[in-house]
Amino acid sequence: MTERFYSVEQVAERLGLHVRTVRNYVRDGRLKAVRIGKQYRIAPEDLEAFTGRPVPAAAAGTAGRRHSEVSSIVELDGVDTATADRIATLLTSVGSGRGAGDAPLRIETVHDRERARMKIVVLGGLGDTARLLDYIEGVMEA
């Protein structure tokens, strides 16, 4: 029975909100919820009514779904400004589209001109991150 309800934390994650914000919506009566013990539970129908959008069927029972995500920090030495710009442009164009994974890649780049060093932070799915690292390697070997 608990698989049919969302916790406040799950709703906050799905909507990209802070947990406190979701709790305030519940307390204000803007988001209908059931209190079980000290915790609120939100039915999928109530979440749909709140957002005005249907909740995907797979989201109602995500307990059996596997998820993987990679967090990578790549440090490149000997990177001049032109190469750093080329890499940043490539990553922006590659990372902006969705790959085979569920979520788009999240990419941050920082170039230290004085040290000729570039750091790249990548968060995303396994396959998408692997392809991105291949692109970086190609630019560095060129």
MARBA-3410 file (N, C-alpha, C, O; in Angstrom, 1 decimal):
142
0.8,-1.2,0.0,0.0,0.0,0.0,0.9,1.3,0.0,0.5,2.3,-0.6 ~ 2.0,1.2,0.7,2.9,2.4,0.7,3.5,2.7,-0.7,3.9,3.9,-0.9 ~ 3.5,1.8,-1.6,4.0,2.0,-2.9,3.1,3.0,-3.7,3.6,3.6,-4.7 ~ 1.9,3.1,-3.3,1.0,4.0,-4.0,1.0,5.4,-3.6,0.4,6.3,-4.2 ~ 1.8,5.7,-2.6,1.9,7.1,-2.0,3.3,7.6,-2.2,4.3,6.8,-2.1
3.5,8.9,-2.3,4.8,9.5,-2.3,5.1,10.2,-1.0,4.2,10.6,-0.3 ~ 6.3,10.2,-0.6,6.7,10.9,0.6,6.9,12.4,0.2,7.0,12.7,-1.0 ~ 7.0,13.2,1.2,7.3,14.6,0.9,8.6,14.8,0.2,8.8,15.6,-0.7 ~ 9.6,14.0,0.6,10.9,14.0,-0.1,10.9,13.6,-1.5,11.5,14.3,-2.4 ~ 10.1,12.6,-1.8,9.9,12.1,-3.2,9.3,13.2,-4.1,9.7,13.5,-5.2
8.2,13.9,-3.5,7.5,14.9,-4.3,8.5,16.1,-4.5,8.5,16.7,-5.6 ~ 9.2,16.5,-3.5,10.2,17.6,-3.6,11.2,17.3,-4.7,11.5,18.2,-5.5 ~ 11.7,16.1,-4.7,12.7,15.7,-5.8,12.1,15.7,-7.2,12.7,16.2,-8.1 ~ 10.8,15.2,-7.3,10.2,15.2,-8.6,9.9,16.6,-9.1,10.0,16.8,-10.3 ~ 9.6,17.5,-8.2,9.2,18.8,-8.6,10.4,19.8,-8.6,10.2,21.0,-9.0
11.5,19.4,-8.1,12.7,20.2,-8.0,12.5,21.3,-7.0,13.0,22.4,-7.2 ~ 11.8,21.0,-5.9,11.6,21.9,-4.8,12.3,21.5,-3.6,12.7,20.3,-3.4 ~ 12.4,22.4,-2.6,12.9,22.1,-1.3,11.9,21.3,-0.5,10.7,21.6,-0.7 ~ 12.3,20.4,0.3,11.3,19.6,1.1,10.4,20.5,2.0,9.2,20.3,2.1 ~ 11.0,21.6,2.5,10.3,22.5,3.4,9.1,23.2,2.5,8.1,23.4,3.1
9.4,23.5,1.3,8.4,24.1,0.4,7.2,23.2,0.2,6.1,23.6,0.3 ~ 7.5,21.9,0.0,6.4,20.9,-0.2,5.6,20.8,1.1,4.4,20.7,1.1 ~ 6.3,20.7,2.3,5.6,20.6,3.5,4.7,21.9,3.7,3.6,21.7,4.2 ~ 5.2,23.0,3.4,4.4,24.2,3.5,3.1,24.2,2.6,2.0,24.6,3.0 ~ 3.3,23.6,1.4,2.1,23.5,0.5,1.1,22.5,1.1,-0.1,22.8,1.1
1.6,21.5,1.8,0.7,20.5,2.5,0.0,21.2,3.6,-1.2,21.1,3.8 ~ 0.7,21.9,4.5,0.2,22.6,5.6,-0.8,23.7,5.3,-1.8,23.9,6.0 ~ -0.5,24.4,4.1,-1.4,25.5,3.7,-2.7,24.9,3.0,-3.6,25.7,2.7 ~ -2.7,23.6,2.7,-3.8,23.0,2.0,-3.8,23.1,0.5,-4.7,22.7,-0.1 ~ -2.7,23.6,0.0,-2.5,23.7,-1.5,-2.2,22.3,-2.1,-2.6,22.1,-3.2
-1.6,21.4,-1.4,-1.3,20.0,-1.8,-1.9,19.1,-0.8,-1.5,19.1,0.4 ~ -2.9,18.3,-1.3,-3.6,17.4,-0.4,-2.7,16.2,0.0,-1.9,15.7,-0.9 ~ -2.7,15.9,1.2,-1.8,14.8,1.7,-2.5,14.1,2.9,-3.4,14.7,3.6 ~ -2.1,12.9,3.2,-2.6,12.2,4.4,-1.4,12.1,5.4,-0.3,11.8,5.0 ~ -1.8,12.3,6.6,-0.8,12.3,7.7,-0.8,10.9,8.3,-1.8,10.4,8.8
0.3,10.2,8.2,0.5,8.9,8.8,1.6,9.0,9.8,2.8,9.1,9.5 ~ 1.2,8.9,11.1,2.2,9.1,12.1,2.7,10.5,12.1,1.9,11.5,12.2 ~ 4.0,10.7,12.0,4.5,12.0,11.9,4.9,12.4,10.5,5.5,13.5,10.2 ~ 4.5,11.6,9.5,4.9,11.9,8.1,3.7,12.1,7.2,2.6,11.5,7.5 ~ 3.8,12.9,6.2,2.8,13.1,5.2,3.0,12.1,4.0,4.2,11.8,3.7
1.9,11.7,3.4,2.0,10.9,2.2,1.1,11.5,1.2,-0.1,11.9,1.6 ~ 1.5,11.6,0.0,0.8,12.2,-1.1,0.4,11.1,-2.1,1.2,10.4,-2.6 ~ -0.9,11.1,-2.4,-1.4,10.1,-3.4,-1.1,10.6,-4.8,-1.0,11.9,-5.0 ~ -0.8,9.7,-5.8,-0.5,10.2,-7.1,-1.6,11.1,-7.7,-1.3,12.1,-8.4 ~ -2.9,10.8,-7.4,-4.0,11.6,-7.9,-3.9,13.1,-7.4,-4.1,14.0,-8.1
-3.5,13.2,-6.1,-3.4,14.5,-5.5,-2.2,15.3,-6.1,-2.3,16.5,-6.2 ~ -1.1,14.6,-6.4,0.0,15.2,-7.0,-0.3,15.7,-8.4,0.1,16.8,-8.9 ~ -1.1,14.9,-9.1,-1.6,15.2,-10.5,-2.5,16.5,-10.4,-2.4,17.4,-11.2 ~ -3.4,16.5,-9.4,-4.3,17.7,-9.3,-3.5,18.9,-8.9,-3.8,20.0,-9.4 ~ -2.4,18.8,-8.1,-1.6,19.9,-7.8,-0.8,20.5,-8.9,-0.7,21.7,-9.1
-0.2,19.6,-9.7,0.7,20.0,-10.8,-0.1,20.2,-12.1,0.4,21.0,-13.0 ~ -1.3,19.6,-12.2,-2.0,19.7,-13.5,-1.5,18.8,-14.6,-1.9,18.9,-15.7 ~ -0.6,17.9,-14.2,0.1,17.0,-15.2,0.0,15.6,-14.6,0.1,15.4,-13.4 ~ -0.3,14.6,-15.5,-0.3,13.2,-15.0,1.0,12.7,-14.6,2.1,13.1,-15.1 ~ 1.0,11.9,-13.5,2.2,11.2,-13.0,2.4,10.0,-13.9,1.5,9.2,-13.9
3.6,9.8,-14.5,3.9,8.6,-15.3,3.7,7.4,-14.4,4.0,7.3,-13.3 ~ 3.1,6.3,-15.1,2.9,5.1,-14.4,4.1,4.5,-13.7,4.0,3.9,-12.6 ~ 5.2,4.6,-14.4,6.5,4.0,-13.9,6.9,4.8,-12.6,7.6,4.1,-11.7 ~ 6.5,6.0,-12.4,6.9,6.8,-11.3,6.2,6.3,-10.0,6.7,6.5,-8.9 ~ 5.0,5.8,-10.2,4.2,5.3,-9.0,4.9,4.2,-8.3,4.7,4.0,-7.1
5.6,3.4,-9.0,6.3,2.2,-8.3,7.8,2.2,-8.7,8.1,1.3,-9.5 ~ 8.6,3.1,-8.3,10.0,3.2,-8.7,10.9,2.3,-7.9,12.1,2.3,-8.1 ~ 10.3,1.5,-6.9,11.1,0.7,-6.0,12.0,-0.3,-6.8,13.1,-0.6,-6.4 ~ 11.4,-0.9,-7.9,12.1,-1.9,-8.6,13.0,-1.4,-9.7,13.7,-2.1,-10.4 ~ 12.9,-0.1,-10.0,13.7,0.5,-11.1,15.1,0.8,-10.7,15.4,1.3,-9.6
16.0,0.4,-11.6,17.4,0.6,-11.3,17.8,2.0,-11.8,17.3,2.5,-12.8 ~ 18.7,2.6,-11.1,19.2,3.9,-11.5,20.8,3.9,-11.3,21.3,3.4,-10.3 ~ 21.4,4.5,-12.2,22.9,4.7,-12.0,23.2,6.1,-12.5,22.7,6.6,-13.5 ~ 24.2,6.7,-11.9,24.7,8.0,-12.2,26.1,8.1,-11.9,26.6,7.5,-10.9 ~ 26.9,8.8,-12.8,28.3,8.9,-12.6,28.6,10.4,-12.2,28.0,11.3,-12.8
29.5,10.5,-11.3,30.0,11.8,-10.9,31.5,11.8,-11.2,32.2,11.0,-10.7 ~ 31.9,12.7,-12.1,33.3,12.6,-12.6,33.9,14.0,-12.5,33.3,15.0,-12.8 ~ 35.2,14.1,-12.1,35.9,15.3,-12.1,37.1,15.0,-13.0,38.0,14.2,-12.6 ~ 37.2,15.7,-14.1,38.3,15.5,-15.0,39.3,16.7,-14.9,38.8,17.9,-15.0 ~ 40.6,16.5,-14.7,41.5,17.6,-14.6,42.5,17.5,-15.8,43.1,16.4,-16.0
42.6,18.5,-16.6,43.4,18.5,-17.7,44.5,19.6,-17.5,44.2,20.7,-17.2 ~ 45.8,19.2,-17.7,46.9,20.1,-17.6,47.4,20.5,-19.0,47.2,19.7,-20.0 ~ 48.0,21.6,-19.1,48.6,22.1,-20.4,47.5,22.5,-21.4,47.6,22.3,-22.6 ~ 46.5,23.1,-20.8,45.3,23.5,-21.7,45.4,25.1,-21.9,45.2,25.8,-20.9 ~ 45.6,25.5,-23.1,45.6,26.9,-23.4,44.2,27.4,-23.5,43.3,26.6,-23.5
44.0,28.7,-23.6,42.7,29.3,-23.7,41.9,28.8,-24.9,40.7,28.6,-24.8 ~ 42.5,28.7,-26.1,41.8,28.3,-27.3,41.3,26.9,-27.1,40.2,26.6,-27.5 ~ 42.1,26.0,-26.6,41.7,24.6,-26.3,40.6,24.5,-25.3,39.7,23.7,-25.4 ~ 40.7,25.3,-24.3,39.7,25.3,-23.2,38.4,25.8,-23.8,37.3,25.2,-23.5 ~ 38.4,26.8,-24.7,37.2,27.3,-25.3,36.6,26.2,-26.2,35.4,26.0,-26.2
37.5,25.5,-26.9,37.0,24.4,-27.8,36.3,23.3,-27.0,35.3,22.8,-27.4 ~ 37.0,22.9,-25.9,36.4,21.8,-25.1,35.1,22.3,-24.5,34.1,21.5,-24.5 ~ 35.0,23.5,-23.9,33.8,24.0,-23.3,32.6,24.1,-24.3,31.5,23.7,-24.0 ~ 32.9,24.5,-25.5,31.9,24.6,-26.6,31.4,23.2,-27.0,30.2,22.9,-27.1 ~ 32.4,22.2,-27.1,32.0,20.9,-27.4,31.1,20.3,-26.3,30.1,19.6,-26.6
31.5,20.4,-25.1,30.8,19.9,-24.0,29.4,20.5,-23.9,28.4,19.8,-23.6 ~ 29.3,21.8,-24.1,28.0,22.5,-24.1,27.1,21.9,-25.1,25.9,21.7,-24.9 ~ 27.6,21.7,-26.3,26.7,21.2,-27.4,26.4,19.7,-27.2,25.2,19.3,-27.5 ~ 27.3,18.9,-26.7,27.0,17.5,-26.5,26.1,17.3,-25.3,25.2,16.5,-25.3 ~ 26.4,18.1,-24.2,25.7,17.9,-23.0,24.3,18.5,-23.0,23.4,18.1,-22.2
24.0,19.4,-24.0,22.6,20.0,-24.0,21.6,19.0,-24.5,20.4,19.2,-24.1 ~ 21.9,18.1,-25.3,21.0,17.1,-25.8,20.9,15.9,-24.9,21.8,15.6,-24.2 ~ 19.7,15.3,-24.9,19.6,14.1,-24.1,20.2,12.9,-24.9,20.0,12.7,-26.1 ~ 20.9,12.1,-24.1,21.4,10.9,-24.7,20.5,9.7,-24.4,19.3,9.9,-24.3 ~ 21.0,8.5,-24.3,20.3,7.3,-24.1,19.7,7.3,-22.7,18.8,6.5,-22.4
20.3,8.0,-21.7,20.0,8.0,-20.3,18.7,8.7,-20.1,18.1,9.3,-21.0 ~ 18.2,8.6,-18.8,17.0,9.3,-18.4,17.1,10.8,-18.3,16.2,11.5,-18.5 ~ 18.3,11.2,-17.8,18.5,12.6,-17.5,19.6,13.2,-18.4,20.5,12.5,-18.8 ~ 19.5,14.5,-18.6,20.6,15.2,-19.4,21.8,15.2,-18.6,21.8,15.2,-17.3 ~ 22.9,15.3,-19.2,24.2,15.5,-18.5,24.3,16.9,-17.9,23.8,17.9,-18.5
24.9,17.0,-16.7,25.1,18.2,-16.1,26.6,18.4,-16.1,27.4,17.6,-15.6 ~ 27.1,19.6,-16.7,28.5,19.8,-17.0,28.9,21.2,-16.5,28.2,22.2,-16.8 ~ 30.0,21.3,-15.8,30.6,22.5,-15.4,32.1,22.5,-15.8,32.7,21.5,-15.6 ~ 32.5,23.6,-16.3,34.0,23.7,-16.7,34.6,25.0,-16.0,33.9,26.0,-15.9 ~ 35.8,24.8,-15.6,36.6,25.9,-15.1,38.0,25.9,-15.7,38.6,24.8,-15.7
38.5,27.0,-16.2,39.8,27.1,-16.8,40.6,28.1,-16.0,40.3,29.2,-15.9 ~ 41.8,27.6,-15.6,42.7,28.5,-14.9,43.8,28.8,-15.9,44.7,28.0,-16.1 ~ 43.8,30.0,-16.4,44.7,30.4,-17.5,46.2,30.5,-17.0,47.1,30.1,-17.7 ~ 46.4,30.9,-15.8,47.7,31.1,-15.2,48.4,29.7,-15.1,49.6,29.6,-15.4 ~ 47.7,28.7,-14.7,48.3,27.4,-14.5,48.0,26.5,-15.8,48.5,25.3,-15.8
47.3,27.0,-16.8,47.0,26.2,-18.0,46.3,24.9,-17.6,46.7,23.8,-18.1 ~ 45.4,25.0,-16.7,44.7,23.8,-16.1,43.2,24.0,-16.3,42.6,25.1,-16.1 ~ 42.5,22.9,-16.7,41.1,22.9,-16.8,40.5,21.8,-16.0,41.0,20.7,-16.0 ~ 39.4,22.1,-15.3,38.6,21.1,-14.6,37.2,21.0,-15.1,36.6,22.0,-15.4 ~ 36.8,19.8,-15.3,35.4,19.5,-15.8,34.7,18.6,-14.8,35.2,17.6,-14.5
33.5,19.0,-14.4,32.7,18.2,-13.5,31.5,17.7,-14.4,30.8,18.5,-15.0 ~ 31.3,16.4,-14.4,30.3,15.8,-15.2,29.4,14.9,-14.3,29.9,14.1,-13.5 ~ 28.1,15.1,-14.3,27.1,14.3,-13.6,26.1,13.8,-14.7,25.6,14.5,-15.4 ~ 26.0,12.5,-14.7,25.0,11.9,-15.7,25.1,10.4,-15.7,25.7,9.8,-14.9 ~ 24.4,9.9,-16.7,24.3,8.4,-16.9,25.6,7.8,-17.3,26.5,8.5,-17.8
25.7,6.5,-17.2,27.0,5.8,-17.5,27.4,6.0,-18.9,28.5,6.4,-19.2 ~ 26.5,5.6,-19.8,26.9,5.7,-21.3,27.2,7.1,-21.8,28.1,7.3,-22.5 ~ 26.3,8.0,-21.3,26.5,9.4,-21.8,27.8,10.0,-21.3,28.5,10.7,-22.0 ~ 28.1,9.7,-20.0,29.4,10.2,-19.5,30.6,9.5,-20.2,31.6,10.2,-20.5 ~ 30.5,8.3,-20.5,31.6,7.6,-21.2,31.8,8.2,-22.6,33.0,8.4,-22.9
30.8,8.5,-23.3,30.9,9.1,-24.6,31.5,10.5,-24.5,32.3,10.9,-25.3 ~ 31.1,11.2,-23.4,31.6,12.6,-23.2,33.1,12.5,-22.9,33.9,13.4,-23.4 ~ 33.6,11.6,-22.1,35.0,11.4,-21.8,35.8,11.0,-23.1,36.9,11.5,-23.2 ~ 35.2,10.3,-24.0,35.8,10.0,-25.3,36.0,11.2,-26.1,37.1,11.4,-26.7 ~ 35.0,12.1,-26.1,35.1,13.4,-26.8,36.3,14.2,-26.3,37.1,14.8,-27.0
36.4,14.3,-24.9,37.4,15.1,-24.3,38.8,14.5,-24.7,39.7,15.2,-25.0 ~ 38.9,13.2,-24.7,40.2,12.5,-25.0,40.5,12.8,-26.5,41.7,13.1,-26.8 ~ 39.6,12.8,-27.4,39.8,13.2,-28.8,40.4,14.6,-28.9,41.3,14.8,-29.7 ~ 39.8,15.5,-28.2,40.3,16.9,-28.3,41.7,17.0,-27.8,42.5,17.8,-28.3 ~ 41.9,16.3,-26.7,43.3,16.5,-26.0,44.4,15.8,-26.9,45.5,16.2,-26.8
44.0,14.7,-27.6,45.0,14.1,-28.4,45.3,14.8,-29.8,46.3,14.5,-30.4 ~ 44.4,15.6,-30.1,44.5,16.3,-31.4,45.6,17.3,-31.4,45.8,18.0,-32.5
END
